[in-house]
Amino acid sequence: MSRILKLLALVFVLALISISLLGWWFLRYDVIDPPALAGQMEVGAIEHAGKQRTWRAYVPSSLGTHPPVVFVLHGSQGSGNDMRVMSFYSFDVEAERAGYIAVYPDGYQGHWNDCRASASYAANRENIDDVGFLRQLAAELEQRFGADPQRVYATGLSNGGHMAFRLALEAPDLVRGIAPMAANLPRAENLGCAESGEAVSVMVINGTEDPVNPYNGGMVEILGDDSRGPVRSMQETGRYWAELAGYGGAPETARWPDRVPEDGTTVEVERWLAPGRATVELVSVIGGGHTVPNPTFSLPLLLGPTSHEFDAAEVIWDFFSQAP
């Protein structure tokens, strides 16, 4: 009996070690210090709809007279600072190079009230006016830094990407372009936003192996929670915006060079482009996960593979800067 108990104890210890190692492997990610940049971090708060809303922004040393604004919106259970970390400060670096203000607002209790009608988090249940908050914040940035109200853009990851969709649907006068990552439009039966019917330039970046946001459409699920409901596929999402912009035909297609074969990802692009029309671009990260593509650093494997084929911040700003 003593030998059996010892054997069981050994098996139990080995199982604990294995679980710990697996947990470490799937949850580990690259942690880096903020880069030494010449600009300044600004932190602020505004009162909106009876609630204090907070934000931070990287204001580059290269700031011009009327700089553009890029809202970088965090994912579920996150904050603006979390988004800076999860994007490895790449939007700060790009802001310093390009001269835009990178703005990281905080959602309500860690979430944005996006267009998924069934979502169970407080921002959705309480119908928080996040569109109004971001509109007021854009006006604040215009007053404080002379930001150009005609060059306001929005990107974001997951819940933040869905919030960018809401801005484009309901406030096309506010945003000239959006670039959601790891997000597809909700299906019609789960769409809780008013559709303006107006076109804006849209780039969508999604991984085909995203374990949360299904690339081919279906139920969004996070650790067994499927309250966010179903979304459309990547291609259905693109066609929605392309039709709004007046495109009827098939998109141009291209495959980017495989710069980092060892990361297991490649990139395919579909683009609708014509003079005088909003541009629509789908960036499919073949083999990529629920992550922000970055040439050097990786997010946890629990979210799927991080592509090192391109720098999302650089690609997104290049798209924004050319938006008609």
C-alpha positions as CSV (number, residue, x, y, z in Angstrom):
1,M,0.0,0.0,0.0
2,S,2.9,2.3,0.9
3,R,4.4,1.8,-2.6
4,I,1.1,2.5,-4.3
5,L,0.7,5.8,-2.3
6,K,4.2,6.9,-3.2
7,L,3.5,6.1,-6.9
8,L,0.3,8.0,-6.8
9,A,2.0,11.0,-5.1
10,L,4.7,10.9,-7.8
11,V,2.2,10.9,-10.6
12,F,0.3,13.8,-9.0
13,V,3.5,15.8,-8.7
14,L,4.5,15.1,-12.3
15,A,1.0,16.1,-13.4
16,L,1.2,19.4,-11.5
17,I,4.6,20.1,-13.1
18,S,3.3,19.3,-16.6
19,I,0.3,21.6,-16.1
20,S,2.5,24.4,-14.8
21,L,4.8,24.0,-17.8
22,L,1.9,24.0,-20.2
23,G,0.4,27.1,-18.5
24,W,3.7,28.9,-18.7
25,W,4.1,27.9,-22.4
26,F,0.7,29.1,-23.4
27,L,0.6,32.3,-21.2
28,R,4.1,33.6,-21.6
29,Y,4.7,36.6,-23.8
30,D,7.4,39.2,-24.5
31,V,7.6,42.0,-22.0
32,I,9.6,45.0,-23.0
33,D,10.3,48.4,-21.5
34,P,8.8,51.5,-23.2
35,P,11.2,52.7,-25.9
36,A,13.1,55.9,-25.3
37,L,11.2,58.4,-27.6
38,A,11.5,62.2,-27.8
39,G,7.8,62.8,-27.3
40,Q,5.7,63.0,-24.2
41,M,2.9,60.9,-22.6
42,E,-0.1,62.9,-21.6
43,V,-2.8,61.6,-19.2
44,G,-6.2,63.1,-18.9
45,A,-9.8,62.7,-17.8
46,I,-13.1,64.2,-19.1
47,E,-16.6,64.1,-17.8
48,H,-19.0,62.5,-20.2
49,A,-22.7,61.4,-19.5
50,G,-22.2,61.7,-15.8
51,K,-19.1,59.5,-15.7
52,Q,-15.4,60.3,-15.5
53,R,-13.6,58.9,-18.5
54,T,-9.8,58.6,-18.7
55,W,-7.3,58.5,-21.5
56,R,-3.6,58.7,-22.2
57,A,-1.8,59.8,-25.4
58,Y,1.6,59.7,-26.9
59,V,2.3,63.2,-28.3
60,P,5.3,63.1,-30.6
61,S,8.1,65.6,-30.7
62,S,7.5,65.7,-34.5
63,L,4.0,67.2,-33.8
64,G,2.8,69.5,-36.6
65,T,0.3,72.4,-36.6
66,H,-2.8,70.2,-37.1
67,P,-1.7,66.6,-36.4
68,P,-3.9,63.6,-37.1
69,V,-5.3,61.5,-34.3
70,V,-5.3,57.7,-34.1
71,F,-7.5,56.1,-31.4
72,V,-5.9,52.8,-30.4
73,L,-8.7,50.9,-28.5
74,H,-8.0,48.0,-26.1
75,G,-9.7,44.6,-25.9
76,S,-11.9,43.0,-23.3
77,Q,-11.0,43.4,-19.7
78,G,-8.2,45.8,-20.7
79,S,-7.2,49.5,-20.5
80,G,-5.5,52.0,-22.7
81,N,-2.1,51.2,-21.1
82,D,-2.7,47.5,-21.6
83,M,-3.1,48.2,-25.3
84,R,0.2,50.1,-25.4
85,V,1.8,47.1,-23.9
86,M,0.0,44.5,-26.1
87,S,1.0,46.4,-29.2
88,F,4.6,46.6,-27.9
89,Y,4.5,50.4,-28.0
90,S,4.6,50.2,-31.8
91,F,1.9,52.9,-32.3
92,D,4.0,55.2,-30.1
93,V,7.0,54.5,-32.3
94,E,5.0,55.1,-35.5
95,A,3.5,58.2,-34.1
96,E,6.9,59.7,-33.5
97,R,7.9,58.9,-37.0
98,A,4.7,60.1,-38.7
99,G,3.7,62.9,-36.4
100,Y,0.3,61.8,-35.3
101,I,-1.1,61.6,-31.8
102,A,-1.6,58.0,-30.6
103,V,-4.5,58.0,-28.1
104,Y,-5.3,55.1,-25.7
105,P,-8.7,55.7,-24.1
106,D,-10.1,53.5,-21.3
107,G,-13.3,51.7,-21.8
108,Y,-16.0,51.4,-19.2
109,Q,-15.2,48.8,-16.6
110,G,-12.7,47.3,-19.0
111,H,-14.9,47.1,-22.1
112,W,-16.3,49.1,-25.0
113,N,-20.0,49.2,-25.8
114,D,-19.6,47.8,-29.3
115,C,-22.1,46.6,-31.8
116,R,-22.6,43.1,-30.5
117,A,-26.1,43.3,-29.1
118,S,-25.9,40.1,-26.9
119,A,-22.7,41.0,-25.1
120,S,-23.0,40.6,-21.3
121,Y,-20.4,43.2,-20.1
122,A,-21.5,46.3,-18.3
123,A,-20.6,48.7,-21.1
124,N,-23.2,47.0,-23.2
125,R,-25.8,46.3,-20.5
126,E,-25.8,49.9,-19.4
127,N,-25.6,51.2,-23.0
128,I,-22.6,53.4,-22.3
129,D,-22.2,56.2,-24.9
130,D,-18.7,55.4,-26.0
131,V,-19.3,57.1,-29.4
132,G,-20.1,60.3,-27.6
133,F,-17.1,59.9,-25.3
134,L,-14.7,59.5,-28.2
135,R,-16.3,62.4,-30.0
136,Q,-15.8,64.6,-27.0
137,L,-12.2,63.3,-26.6
138,A,-11.4,64.2,-30.2
139,A,-12.7,67.7,-29.5
140,E,-10.5,67.9,-26.4
141,L,-7.5,66.9,-28.4
142,E,-8.3,69.6,-31.0
143,Q,-8.5,72.2,-28.3
144,R,-5.3,71.1,-26.5
145,F,-3.0,70.1,-29.4
146,G,-4.6,71.6,-32.5
147,A,-5.5,68.1,-33.7
148,D,-7.1,68.0,-37.2
149,P,-10.8,67.0,-36.8
150,Q,-10.8,65.8,-40.5
151,R,-8.1,63.3,-39.8
152,V,-9.3,61.2,-36.9
153,Y,-8.8,57.4,-37.3
154,A,-9.5,54.4,-35.1
155,T,-7.9,51.0,-34.7
156,G,-8.2,48.4,-32.0
157,L,-7.9,44.8,-31.0
158,S,-10.9,42.5,-30.4
159,N,-13.5,44.5,-28.4
160,G,-11.5,47.6,-29.4
161,G,-11.8,46.6,-33.1
162,H,-15.5,46.1,-32.7
163,M,-15.7,49.6,-31.2
164,A,-13.9,50.9,-34.3
165,F,-16.7,49.3,-36.3
166,R,-19.3,51.1,-34.2
167,L,-17.6,54.5,-34.9
168,A,-17.6,53.8,-38.7
169,L,-21.2,52.7,-38.6
170,E,-22.6,55.4,-36.4
171,A,-20.1,58.3,-36.7
172,P,-18.7,58.4,-40.2
173,D,-18.4,62.1,-39.8
174,L,-15.9,61.6,-36.9
175,V,-13.6,58.9,-38.4
176,R,-12.0,59.1,-41.8
177,G,-10.9,55.5,-41.5
178,I,-10.8,52.5,-39.2
179,A,-8.6,49.4,-38.9
180,P,-10.1,46.7,-36.6
181,M,-7.8,43.8,-35.7
182,A,-9.2,40.3,-34.6
183,A,-12.8,41.4,-35.2
184,N,-15.5,40.8,-37.8
185,L,-18.8,42.6,-38.1
186,P,-21.6,41.0,-36.0
187,R,-24.3,39.1,-37.9
188,A,-27.4,41.0,-38.7
189,E,-29.4,39.4,-35.9
190,N,-26.7,40.4,-33.4
191,L,-26.0,43.9,-34.7
192,G,-26.9,46.5,-32.0
193,C,-25.8,49.6,-33.9
194,A,-27.6,52.0,-36.2
195,E,-26.2,51.8,-39.7
196,S,-25.6,55.2,-41.3
197,G,-25.2,53.7,-44.8
198,E,-22.1,56.0,-45.4
199,A,-18.8,54.7,-46.4
200,V,-15.4,55.2,-44.7
201,S,-12.1,53.6,-45.5
202,V,-11.8,50.3,-43.7
203,M,-8.8,47.9,-43.2
204,V,-9.5,44.6,-41.4
205,I,-6.6,42.5,-40.1
206,N,-7.6,39.0,-39.0
207,G,-5.8,35.7,-38.4
208,T,-7.2,32.5,-39.9
209,E,-6.3,30.6,-36.7
210,D,-7.9,33.1,-34.3
211,P,-9.3,31.0,-31.3
212,V,-11.7,33.8,-30.3
213,N,-12.9,35.7,-33.4
214,P,-13.8,33.0,-36.0
215,Y,-12.2,34.1,-39.3
216,N,-14.9,32.3,-41.3
217,G,-17.7,33.6,-39.1
218,G,-19.6,32.0,-36.3
219,M,-19.8,32.3,-32.5
220,V,-17.3,34.4,-30.6
221,E,-16.2,32.5,-27.5
222,I,-13.8,33.4,-24.7
223,L,-13.0,30.6,-22.2
224,G,-16.5,29.2,-22.6
225,D,-18.3,32.6,-22.7
226,D,-20.2,32.9,-25.9
227,S,-22.4,35.9,-24.8
228,R,-20.8,38.1,-27.5
229,G,-22.8,36.2,-30.1
230,P,-22.1,35.4,-33.8
231,V,-20.1,37.4,-36.3
232,R,-19.8,37.4,-40.0
233,S,-16.9,36.0,-41.9
234,M,-13.9,38.1,-42.9
235,Q,-15.0,38.2,-46.5
236,E,-18.6,39.1,-45.6
237,T,-17.3,41.9,-43.4
238,G,-15.2,43.2,-46.3
239,R,-18.1,43.0,-48.8
240,Y,-20.3,45.0,-46.5
241,W,-17.9,48.0,-46.5
242,A,-17.1,47.5,-50.2
243,E,-20.8,47.8,-51.2
244,L,-21.2,50.9,-49.0
245,A,-18.3,52.4,-50.9
246,G,-19.9,51.6,-54.3
247,Y,-17.8,48.6,-55.4
248,G,-19.5,45.9,-57.3
249,G,-16.8,43.7,-58.6
250,A,-14.1,41.4,-57.1
251,P,-11.2,42.9,-55.2
252,E,-7.6,43.0,-56.2
253,T,-5.6,40.3,-54.5
254,A,-2.0,40.0,-53.6
255,R,0.3,37.8,-51.4
256,W,3.0,39.5,-49.5
257,P,6.5,38.0,-49.5
258,D,7.1,35.5,-46.7
259,R,9.7,37.4,-44.7
260,V,9.8,35.1,-41.7
261,P,9.1,31.5,-42.8
262,E,9.8,30.2,-39.3
263,D,6.8,32.0,-37.7
264,G,4.3,29.8,-39.6
265,T,2.3,32.7,-41.0
266,T,1.9,34.3,-44.4
267,V,-0.2,37.3,-45.5
268,E,-2.8,37.6,-48.3
269,V,-4.6,40.9,-49.1
270,E,-7.8,41.7,-50.9
271,R,-8.3,45.4,-51.8
272,W,-11.1,47.5,-53.3
273,L,-9.6,50.8,-54.5
274,A,-10.8,53.5,-56.9
275,P,-10.3,57.3,-57.2
276,G,-12.7,59.3,-55.1
277,R,-14.0,56.3,-53.1
278,A,-13.3,54.9,-49.7
279,T,-10.7,52.2,-49.7
280,V,-11.5,48.7,-48.3
281,E,-8.7,46.3,-47.5
282,L,-8.7,42.8,-45.9
283,V,-5.4,41.6,-44.5
284,S,-5.6,37.9,-43.9
285,V,-2.9,36.5,-41.7
286,I,-2.8,32.9,-42.7
287,G,-1.9,30.9,-39.6
288,G,-2.2,34.0,-37.3
289,G,-4.1,34.3,-34.1
290,H,-5.9,36.8,-31.9
291,T,-2.9,39.0,-31.8
292,V,-1.2,42.2,-33.0
293,P,1.3,41.4,-35.8
294,N,4.8,42.5,-34.8
295,P,8.1,41.8,-36.5
296,T,9.9,41.0,-33.2
297,F,7.7,40.3,-30.2
298,S,4.9,37.8,-29.4
299,L,1.7,37.7,-27.4
300,P,0.7,34.5,-25.4
301,L,0.2,31.3,-27.4
302,L,-3.2,31.0,-25.7
303,L,-4.3,33.7,-28.2
304,G,-2.8,31.8,-31.2
305,P,0.4,32.6,-33.1
306,T,1.7,36.1,-33.4
307,S,2.7,36.9,-37.0
308,H,6.1,38.5,-37.5
309,E,5.5,39.2,-41.2
310,F,4.8,42.9,-40.7
311,D,4.4,45.7,-38.1
312,A,0.6,46.3,-37.7
313,A,1.1,49.9,-36.6
314,E,3.2,50.7,-39.6
315,V,0.7,49.0,-42.1
316,I,-2.3,50.6,-40.4
317,W,-0.8,54.2,-40.5
318,D,0.2,53.7,-44.1
319,F,-3.5,52.8,-44.9
320,F,-4.8,55.7,-42.8
321,S,-2.5,58.3,-44.4
322,Q,-3.7,57.4,-47.9
323,A,-7.5,57.3,-47.0
324,P,-9.3,59.6,-49.3
